[in-house]
Amino acid sequence: MKSAETRLLQDLAAQLRGLCADMQTLESSLVDRSLPLDKHHLRSVRNLAHYLALRRHDIRALQMELAALGLSSLGRTESHVLSAIQTVLHILNALIGSGDQSCFVIEPPVKLDEGSELLKKNTDALLGRKPAGRRVRIMVTMPTEASTDYALVRDLVRSGMDCMRINCAHDHPDVWLGMIRNLREATKETGRSCRVEMDLAGPKLRTGPIEPGGAVVRCRPERDELGRVTKAAHIWLTPIESGEAPPEPAAATLQLPQAFLAALQRNDTVRFRDARNSHRSMCIVKVEGQSRWAEIRQTAYFVPEIELHAVNGDKAHDVKAGSLSGRVGPIPARAQSLRLKPGESLILTRSIQPGRPAVRDKDGKVTTAARIGVTLPSFFEHAKAGERIWFDDGKIGGVIRSVNSKTVRVEITQARPQGENLGEGKGINLPDTRIEMPALTAEDIEHLKFVIEHADLVGYSFVRTEDDVRQLLARLHELKGDSLGIVLKIETREAFENLPALILAAMALRAVGVMIARGDLAVECGYQRLAEVQEEILWISEAAHVPVIWATQVLESLSKNGIPSRSEITDAAMGERAECVMLNKGPYVVLAVKTLDDILKRMQAHQQKKSSMLRRLRIASSFAGAV
């Protein structure tokens, strides 16, 4: 009778042989599909098939048993699956004296030491050679001012930016060209290389316009916790006849008759009753050409036609002549938003006529629901009652309660008790709804001509299916842009579920990458699932030797406010598991690039993909010395 140990080894070997057989079967099915593939990806496609076959099974018990024997637990097999399985099986066969060679009839497409090298080569093809001292690249989204502010672009390149990202959903070709020209000049000056990635906007499922509010401007000074004014509000007064933009930020801009302004000098006082009939006054503090700067130390509300009176010293000027009094000119209507609270309804309309806020009675109860248009009419053809819907990056959530050809009624289920504001042009996510629409719009196709001429890689927004990928590849071929790199932006649950097929379709090109758009993915898949979803994307992409871009809200507080949160520093460090980390724009984005550069350089001594790198620990050395 065989010993328990021998039976265990034989059982483990049999499990591994079964896994090998599944790998061969799935690989054969892919070969039968005759996919158009760039020659550089042939081995990677086979390895991806092997990995997908492996992950069809729950092998946790097998992993524990292999690890207990001191063998590989198969926890780092993504880049060389069959080779890892064969290595372990070879050892088991030797231990049990088996001559079974059924798992060895196929040569592994990628050997143990080749997977990481393939990934490096593919990353270089997409993102350029790695910078000195750092493995992971840094991508930065450009603000509009990057088209005119050369110093900003130069400082970003000098601080560590390896790829400039331009979002085609914003600005226009003249602005994009300014950004790229500044980048080309900056790379010459700094001696650093930097690629250009341009994201196509894709179909925009967004909220429509909202009726403007009243023409009113509120000016409010800054106060301390005791209500004392610490900084007056600065108001820019400019002629109605020839208005000038304020040279610096202003609390408000008011248009006034030129003759009235001409009489105002420094230290003059202007008195008036504001829109609430409250007595107010402001002081002229600076004369700039035909315009004036004024300070006000009380909150005031301005509407058109409010009459202002000039006061010089203690006496009011003679206003009968009309030159020393004036009325406020036109004021733009303020933008409105819809205030939505849990339990309330929102009506979505096929028409994009301006939406309206809810009508409430004196007790605040809604008598007429808020309504707003939706930019994609096909939404009304596919939405169903019971499906979830999210607005503005998940800030507001709801459930569709009823649908007809012209309207959809949504019950708000996720919002703060006091309500959330929904503005126009905000994104809409439909994790349960399948809308038939092309990922490539007419506008995208027009922009693609510019992208091919000026960029190194194109970001494909809202890609969901193999057909979406094929449509883009066909357009690139038609426009002679086959050498362009392509980044598949995984933003929807459907794209995540189709990820292997998307990658295989994109592998017709040499340079292919995947972006984890974590903001949209969190909304689509649920915040609770985001961690496991991004892990699965990392695993599948590594199995295909495809570089990954870690995106959305990386060091966002630092970029916007100049001070990082503790959690986002840890999140940025996790970016070491990808091949590139993306930063969004902000006033402190240069500082964010420098910080990320430092974090990534430090972390690469500790982490490479999923593997912990066991460099010498200072704390361990200190302890050894102490004892």
VOLUM-915809 format. One line per 4 residues: number of its first residue (from 0); their letters; for each residue x, y, z of C-alpha. Coordinates in steps of 0.001 Angstrom, whole numbers, plus 500000, padded with zeros to 6 digits. Layout:
<sites>
NUM = A = X Y Z ~ ...
</sites>
This chain:
<sites>
0 = MKSA = 500000 500000 500000 ~ 501349 503405 499070 ~ 502173 505824 501835 ~ 500006 508896 502486
4 = ETRL = 502881 511126 501357 ~ 503168 509306 498034 ~ 499430 509510 497445 ~ 499530 513258 498163
8 = LQDL = 502348 513790 495657 ~ 500547 511750 493019 ~ 497333 513699 493584 ~ 499178 517001 493225
12 = AAQL = 500829 515814 490017 ~ 497469 514709 488621 ~ 495966 518146 489385 ~ 498833 519859 487565
16 = RGLC = 498470 517572 484559 ~ 494764 518455 484430 ~ 495622 522134 484426 ~ 498096 521591 481583
20 = ADMQ = 495429 519832 479541 ~ 493029 522760 480016 ~ 495746 525166 478925 ~ 496366 523231 475722
24 = TLES = 492630 523133 474946 ~ 492125 526896 475380 ~ 495265 527660 473390 ~ 493987 525527 470515
28 = SLVD = 490666 527368 470489 ~ 492488 530688 470182 ~ 494617 529393 467331 ~ 491443 528282 465543
32 = RSLP = 490156 531888 465647 ~ 493038 532995 463390 ~ 493420 536337 465115 ~ 495409 539030 463273
36 = LDKH = 498403 539480 465581 ~ 501579 541479 465491 ~ 504510 539044 465526 ~ 505796 540458 468828
40 = HLRS = 502670 539198 470635 ~ 502522 535587 469413 ~ 504069 534084 472540 ~ 502136 536442 474802
44 = VRNL = 498805 535322 473348 ~ 499633 531696 474142 ~ 500680 532641 477673 ~ 497465 534629 478179
48 = AHYL = 495443 531577 477118 ~ 497332 529431 479628 ~ 496723 531936 482411 ~ 493004 532217 481683
52 = ALRR = 492755 528410 481703 ~ 494533 528307 485062 ~ 492259 530960 486580 ~ 489131 529066 485586
56 = HDIR = 489913 526876 488592 ~ 490047 527592 492308 ~ 493536 526330 493120 ~ 493889 527729 496632
60 = ALQM = 494040 524279 498283 ~ 496611 523153 495688 ~ 498695 526253 496401 ~ 498712 525597 500152
64 = ELAA = 499774 521977 499670 ~ 502586 522886 497251 ~ 503855 525609 499591 ~ 503831 523160 502529
68 = LGLS = 506172 520941 500506 ~ 508537 523855 499874 ~ 507513 524073 496217 ~ 506270 527056 494235
72 = SLGR = 502723 528019 495220 ~ 502119 529256 491638 ~ 501356 532712 493039 ~ 503681 534502 490617
76 = TESH = 503011 532642 487386 ~ 501298 535396 485358 ~ 504119 536064 482909 ~ 505218 532409 482400
80 = VLSA = 502320 530104 483308 ~ 503075 526809 481553 ~ 506765 526992 482374 ~ 505967 527373 486093
84 = IQTV = 503531 524454 486043 ~ 506008 522216 484212 ~ 508808 523094 486640 ~ 506763 522049 489672
88 = LHIL = 505460 518934 487912 ~ 509006 517923 486971 ~ 509964 517958 490666 ~ 506857 515977 491673
92 = NALI = 507549 513361 488984 ~ 511076 512971 490285 ~ 509810 512522 493858 ~ 507263 509839 492938
96 = GSGD = 509334 508237 490178 ~ 506779 508943 487473 ~ 507639 508962 483792 ~ 504436 510686 482702
100 = QSCF = 505440 513217 480035 ~ 501964 514281 478892 ~ 502417 517810 480228 ~ 505783 518259 478542
104 = VIEP = 504821 517621 474928 ~ 504273 521355 474377 ~ 507184 523756 474657 ~ 506291 526663 476986
108 = PVKL = 505878 529895 474988 ~ 507615 531857 477744 ~ 510308 530517 480043 ~ 510658 531476 483701
112 = DEGS = 513138 534273 483036 ~ 511530 535617 479845 ~ 508142 536981 480960 ~ 509436 540104 482687
116 = ELLK = 511722 540835 479751 ~ 508806 540643 477289 ~ 506828 543069 479446 ~ 509765 545480 479549
120 = KNTD = 510112 545433 475758 ~ 506374 546019 475270 ~ 506457 548867 477785 ~ 509357 550478 475931
124 = ALLG = 507429 550150 472670 ~ 504424 551961 474138 ~ 505900 554479 476584 ~ 509525 554833 475511
128 = RKPA = 512607 553759 477398 ~ 512456 553925 481163 ~ 513907 557015 482833 ~ 517189 556812 484710
132 = GRRV = 516779 555412 488200 ~ 513077 554572 487885 ~ 511197 551649 486342 ~ 507649 553057 486396
136 = RIMV = 506825 555953 484059 ~ 504850 559060 485052 ~ 502035 560415 482867 ~ 500550 563870 483512
140 = TMPT = 497255 565330 482252 ~ 497739 568785 480770 ~ 495808 571884 481886 ~ 494828 574437 479235
144 = EAST = 497609 576818 480311 ~ 500225 574262 479250 ~ 499655 575539 475704 ~ 501004 579000 476590
148 = DYAL = 503056 578425 479749 ~ 506335 576967 478539 ~ 507890 577097 482019 ~ 505158 574801 483378
152 = VRDL = 505782 572147 480726 ~ 509550 572418 481118 ~ 509284 572026 484912 ~ 507056 568961 484508
156 = VRSG = 509559 567324 482165 ~ 512472 568257 484399 ~ 510660 566878 487475 ~ 510036 563481 485910
160 = MDCM = 507113 563520 483469 ~ 507613 560729 480909 ~ 504330 561058 479012 ~ 502135 564103 478377
164 = RINC = 498420 563293 478376 ~ 496058 565495 476388 ~ 492319 564968 476850 ~ 490508 565628 473575
168 = AHDH = 487273 566129 475520 ~ 488649 569561 476455 ~ 490113 572519 474565 ~ 490725 572359 470797
172 = PDVW = 493499 571558 468268 ~ 495187 574963 468522 ~ 495555 574502 472282 ~ 496744 570898 471896
176 = LGMI = 499349 571988 469353 ~ 500632 574638 471774 ~ 501059 571975 474466 ~ 502973 569685 472119
180 = RNLR = 505219 572479 470822 ~ 506113 573431 474378 ~ 506867 569777 475131 ~ 509167 569410 472119
184 = EATK = 511082 572512 473186 ~ 511240 571323 476803 ~ 512674 567924 475860 ~ 515404 569678 473870
188 = ETGR = 516257 571969 476787 ~ 516221 569265 479473 ~ 517613 566369 477459 ~ 514773 564125 478708
192 = SCRV = 512425 562194 476440 ~ 508659 562432 476844 ~ 505891 560881 474781 ~ 502450 562277 473955
196 = EMDL = 499230 560396 474657 ~ 495924 561836 473431 ~ 492631 560517 474785 ~ 489673 560448 472425
200 = AGPK = 486564 561795 474150 ~ 484244 558933 473202 ~ 480444 559070 473453 ~ 479406 561510 476163
204 = LRTG = 476599 560231 478384 ~ 476098 563370 480428 ~ 473465 565581 481937 ~ 472099 568340 479706
208 = PIEP = 471848 572097 480351 ~ 469985 573694 483266 ~ 467973 576905 483223 ~ 470129 579787 484455
212 = GGAV = 469353 581278 487833 ~ 468896 584927 488645 ~ 471270 587671 487551 ~ 472806 588252 490969
216 = VRCR = 476327 588482 492342 ~ 477191 587959 495997 ~ 480335 589547 497450 ~ 481449 588288 500831
220 = PERD = 484582 589233 502804 ~ 486609 586612 504637 ~ 485966 586331 508370 ~ 487544 584528 511337
224 = ELGR = 485740 582166 513689 ~ 484399 585144 515651 ~ 482907 586750 512559 ~ 485533 589500 512332
228 = VTKA = 486563 590546 508830 ~ 490091 589362 508043 ~ 490101 590264 504344 ~ 487812 592584 502414
232 = AHIW = 486194 591389 499181 ~ 487795 592943 496078 ~ 485417 594133 493349 ~ 486458 595066 489814
236 = LTPI = 484523 598048 488465 ~ 484787 598445 484697 ~ 483000 600573 482056 ~ 479861 599249 480383
240 = ESGE = 481026 600877 477152 ~ 484490 599225 477043 ~ 484738 596567 479694 ~ 488148 595235 480754
244 = APPE = 488906 591862 482317 ~ 490280 592059 485874 ~ 494086 591640 485916 ~ 493803 589352 488952
248 = PAAA = 491023 587310 490606 ~ 488082 589369 491827 ~ 485145 588562 494100 ~ 482917 590178 491473
252 = TLQL = 483044 592227 488286 ~ 480505 595037 487935 ~ 479874 597096 484814 ~ 479159 600809 485404
256 = PQAF = 478835 603920 483215 ~ 482227 605207 482100 ~ 481424 608808 483165 ~ 480631 607632 486701
260 = LAAL = 483837 605607 486972 ~ 485957 608457 485651 ~ 484922 610586 488636 ~ 485978 607952 491175
264 = QRND = 489415 608363 492720 ~ 491372 606474 495342 ~ 489816 606645 498841 ~ 486418 607679 497475
268 = TVRF = 483411 605894 498935 ~ 480518 604426 496958 ~ 477211 603975 498793 ~ 474174 601960 497742
272 = RDAR = 471297 599722 498814 ~ 471917 596140 497710 ~ 469372 593638 496370 ~ 468127 592963 499926
276 = NSHR = 467666 596728 500512 ~ 470578 596711 502974 ~ 472722 599859 503296 ~ 476196 599123 502015
280 = SMCI = 479355 601000 501018 ~ 482650 600216 499364 ~ 485953 602078 499109 ~ 487938 602747 495942
284 = VKVE = 491449 601413 496589 ~ 493103 601577 493158 ~ 492697 603240 489770 ~ 493678 601145 486737
288 = GQSR = 493041 602951 483457 ~ 489303 603348 483001 ~ 488558 600717 485648 ~ 488685 600769 489441
292 = WAEI = 489330 598328 492283 ~ 486969 598606 495252 ~ 486919 596903 498654 ~ 483821 595975 500625
296 = RQTA = 483803 594719 504228 ~ 480170 593607 504365 ~ 478333 590924 502410 ~ 476406 592508 499532
300 = YFVP = 474170 591221 496750 ~ 474244 593041 493402 ~ 471601 592905 490653 ~ 471285 595033 487498
304 = EIEL = 470032 598608 487916 ~ 471168 599042 491532 ~ 472055 602732 491876 ~ 475469 603664 493272
308 = HAVN = 476362 607088 494687 ~ 479903 608499 494944 ~ 480950 610188 498213 ~ 484105 612295 498460
312 = GDKA = 485117 612772 502067 ~ 482055 613431 504213 ~ 479941 615044 501516 ~ 478031 613388 498741
316 = HDVK = 478862 614671 495273 ~ 476089 616520 493511 ~ 474333 613609 491785 ~ 471833 615755 489925
320 = AGSL = 474252 616205 487057 ~ 474192 612417 486669 ~ 477952 611987 486327 ~ 478509 611021 489981
324 = SGRV = 475881 608353 490246 ~ 475460 605295 488136 ~ 473523 602097 487829 ~ 474946 598590 487690
328 = GPIP = 474893 597225 484175 ~ 474112 593702 482939 ~ 475086 590785 485177 ~ 475327 587285 483692
332 = ARAQ = 472725 584888 485011 ~ 474313 582535 487535 ~ 474602 578849 486778 ~ 472087 576678 488595
336 = SLRL = 472283 573120 489868 ~ 469664 570613 490948 ~ 469530 569887 494680 ~ 468713 566192 495122
340 = KPGE = 467992 564381 498384 ~ 467505 560669 499169 ~ 463961 559523 498459 ~ 463242 562287 495944
344 = SLIL = 462651 561785 492219 ~ 464633 563096 489258 ~ 463077 563110 485780 ~ 465512 562483 482914
348 = TRSI = 464266 563738 479558 ~ 465097 562815 475967 ~ 464816 566493 475088 ~ 467838 568542 476099
352 = QPGR = 465768 571614 476786 ~ 467211 573295 479891 ~ 466396 571376 483043 ~ 464749 572840 486133
356 = PAVR = 465255 572408 489892 ~ 462512 570850 491978 ~ 459628 573047 493115 ~ 459131 572873 496888
360 = DKDG = 456391 574120 499180 ~ 456956 576293 502238 ~ 457892 573213 504265 ~ 460522 572143 501730
364 = KVTT = 458471 569227 500380 ~ 458815 568580 496637 ~ 455676 569380 494672 ~ 457264 569101 491204
368 = AARI = 460296 566862 490649 ~ 463577 568203 489264 ~ 464201 567374 485611 ~ 467198 567410 483290
372 = GVTL = 468062 566163 479800 ~ 470436 563356 478829 ~ 472876 563763 475934 ~ 472425 560257 474430
376 = PSFF = 468863 559503 473216 ~ 469680 555769 472959 ~ 469640 555693 476763 ~ 465826 555793 476650
380 = EHAK = 465720 552763 474358 ~ 467799 550526 476622 ~ 467177 551639 480222 ~ 464959 549389 482343
384 = AGER = 463193 549778 485660 ~ 465264 548474 488560 ~ 468650 549327 487009 ~ 471131 551457 488909
388 = IWFD = 472297 554876 487763 ~ 475069 557130 489057 ~ 475796 560806 488451 ~ 478907 562978 488728
392 = DGKI = 481537 560289 489424 ~ 479299 558478 491879 ~ 478448 561459 494090 ~ 474737 560817 493509
396 = GGVI = 473147 557391 493035 ~ 469679 556224 492176 ~ 467481 553456 490830 ~ 465417 553725 487657
400 = RSVN = 461750 553349 488620 ~ 459931 553906 485318 ~ 460777 554325 481639 ~ 458914 555599 478590
404 = SKTV = 459990 556897 475192 ~ 460537 560459 476445 ~ 461358 560307 480149 ~ 462962 558136 482809
408 = RVEI = 462058 558564 486467 ~ 464889 557967 488929 ~ 464554 557586 492672 ~ 467574 559082 494430
412 = TQAR = 469015 556519 496848 ~ 472567 557774 497411 ~ 473182 561365 498521 ~ 473897 563209 501735
416 = PQGE = 470805 563790 503913 ~ 471013 567522 503206 ~ 471225 566775 499481 ~ 473804 566925 496686
420 = NLGE = 474004 569379 493799 ~ 473826 567975 490255 ~ 475110 570336 487582 ~ 474981 570307 483812
424 = GKGI = 477522 568352 481792 ~ 478082 565782 484563 ~ 478868 562165 483723 ~ 476297 559390 484001
428 = NLPD = 477235 555760 484735 ~ 474871 552864 484028 ~ 476476 549702 485456 ~ 473428 547516 484704
432 = TRIE = 472382 548992 481347 ~ 473751 547834 478001 ~ 473520 550682 475513 ~ 474290 549929 471869
436 = MPAL = 476457 552820 470754 ~ 479802 553069 468964 ~ 482811 553848 471146 ~ 484228 555897 468258
440 = TAED = 482199 559033 467510 ~ 482323 561274 464441 ~ 484178 563852 466528 ~ 486710 561208 467609
444 = IEHL = 487347 560243 463983 ~ 488016 563883 463113 ~ 490354 564271 466104 ~ 492136 561041 465162
448 = KFVI = 493738 562807 462198 ~ 495410 565269 464578 ~ 496377 562475 466996 ~ 498099 560441 464274
452 = EHAD = 500079 563456 463099 ~ 501207 564725 466504 ~ 500950 562001 469185 ~ 502719 558734 470022
456 = LVGY = 499738 556870 471451 ~ 495962 557184 471576 ~ 493723 556559 474582 ~ 490528 554740 473614
460 = SFVR = 487698 555942 475870 ~ 484600 553851 476643 ~ 485865 550847 474699 ~ 483681 547860 475570
464 = TEDD = 483842 545143 472902 ~ 486148 543546 470337 ~ 484164 545294 467605 ~ 484985 548646 469224
468 = VRQL = 488688 547811 468998 ~ 488399 546643 465403 ~ 486656 549899 464429 ~ 489536 551939 465818
472 = LARL = 492136 549722 464143 ~ 490306 550084 460822 ~ 490318 553885 461144 ~ 493997 553912 462051
476 = HELK = 494803 551776 459023 ~ 492685 553983 456768 ~ 494509 557100 458052 ~ 497939 555394 457905
480 = GDSL = 498277 555439 461684 ~ 499143 551776 462284 ~ 502357 552731 464087 ~ 500421 554596 466776
484 = GIVL = 500301 552979 470214 ~ 496853 552237 471664 ~ 495774 552433 475314 ~ 492557 550605 476204
488 = KIET = 490840 552659 478908 ~ 488958 550227 481138 ~ 486152 552437 482434 ~ 483048 550259 482407
492 = REAF = 482044 546933 483871 ~ 481510 545584 480357 ~ 485074 546524 479373 ~ 486409 544819 482497
496 = ENLP = 484456 541651 481770 ~ 485709 541654 478150 ~ 489319 542580 478981 ~ 491045 539467 477532
500 = ALIL = 489116 539821 474266 ~ 489916 543548 474077 ~ 493617 542878 474559 ~ 493665 540132 471932
504 = AAMA = 491930 542381 469401 ~ 494346 545263 470099 ~ 497373 542989 469660 ~ 497103 543476 465928
508 = LRAV = 499249 546533 466727 ~ 502785 546475 468101 ~ 502289 548894 471017 ~ 499353 548111 473322
512 = GVMI = 498562 549190 476876 ~ 495741 549163 479418 ~ 494630 552045 481628 ~ 492819 551286 484890
516 = ARGD = 490358 554202 485014 ~ 489651 553664 488682 ~ 487159 556516 489067 ~ 484631 555188 486567
520 = LAVE = 485377 551583 487496 ~ 484589 552249 491150 ~ 481199 553628 490146 ~ 480495 550881 487612
524 = CGYQ = 481610 547902 489708 ~ 481044 549286 493202 ~ 483653 550818 495478 ~ 483786 547614 497498
528 = RLAE = 484964 545689 494425 ~ 487492 548200 493125 ~ 490485 546612 494872 ~ 489841 543147 493435
532 = VQEE = 488920 544528 490008 ~ 492187 546436 489677 ~ 494081 543326 490839 ~ 492463 541217 488133
536 = ILWI = 493313 543826 485489 ~ 496933 543815 486642 ~ 497104 539991 486528 ~ 495517 539574 483108
540 = SEAA = 497604 542374 481602 ~ 500815 540870 482959 ~ 499855 537479 481563 ~ 499584 539179 478158
544 = HVPV = 502837 541124 478830 ~ 500865 544347 478329 ~ 501858 547492 480291 ~ 499329 549008 482693
548 = IWAT = 498679 552669 483492 ~ 497481 553248 487076 ~ 495100 556219 486866 ~ 492565 558433 488685
552 = QVLE = 493070 560543 491806 ~ 496722 559626 492363 ~ 498137 562265 494769 ~ 495048 564354 494021
556 = SLSK = 495108 566339 497286 ~ 498768 567156 496749 ~ 498192 568239 493147 ~ 495191 570415 494027
560 = NGIP = 496028 571702 497510 ~ 499776 571251 497939 ~ 499393 568798 500853 ~ 498965 565022 500381
564 = SRSE = 496794 562758 502507 ~ 498404 559748 504161 ~ 496216 557298 502258 ~ 497080 558723 498853
568 = ITDA = 500802 558347 499557 ~ 500189 554623 500118 ~ 498047 554502 496984 ~ 500816 556138 494949
572 = AMGE = 503281 553558 496268 ~ 500965 550803 495008 ~ 501506 552244 491534 ~ 504851 550421 491547
576 = RAEC = 502847 547356 490489 ~ 501979 549041 487198 ~ 504240 550271 484395 ~ 502992 553867 484480
580 = VMLN = 501173 556106 486976 ~ 498973 558986 485820 ~ 498589 562304 487620 ~ 495780 564758 486965
584 = KGPY = 496239 568495 486592 ~ 496255 570885 489527 ~ 497991 574059 490806 ~ 500689 571958 492500
588 = VVLA = 501124 569317 489799 ~ 504888 569950 489476 ~ 505297 569196 493186 ~ 503122 566100 492715
592 = VKTL = 505417 564843 489914 ~ 508513 565355 492080 ~ 506865 563541 494989 ~ 505685 560638 492844
596 = DDIL = 509135 560335 491287 ~ 510641 560015 494773 ~ 508006 557518 495984 ~ 508423 555261 492950
600 = KRMQ = 512221 555279 493201 ~ 512033 554292 496868 ~ 509397 551612 496338 ~ 511154 549802 493492
604 = AHQQ = 513723 548583 496014 ~ 510871 546896 497920 ~ 508381 545835 495242 ~ 508352 544606 491674
608 = KKSS = 504880 543787 490372 ~ 503495 541265 492916 ~ 506881 540220 494309 ~ 508335 541664 497483
612 = MLRR = 512012 542485 496965 ~ 513970 541586 500083 ~ 516587 544309 500219 ~ 518499 544754 503484
616 = LRIA = 516284 546238 506202 ~ 517972 548902 508321 ~ 515783 548022 511298 ~ 516900 544383 511115
620 = SSFA = 520561 545421 511028 ~ 520044 547767 513971 ~ 518415 545007 516022 ~ 521198 542536 515203
624 = GAV = 523790 545083 516328 ~ 521905 545750 519561 ~ 521960 542098 520614
</sites>
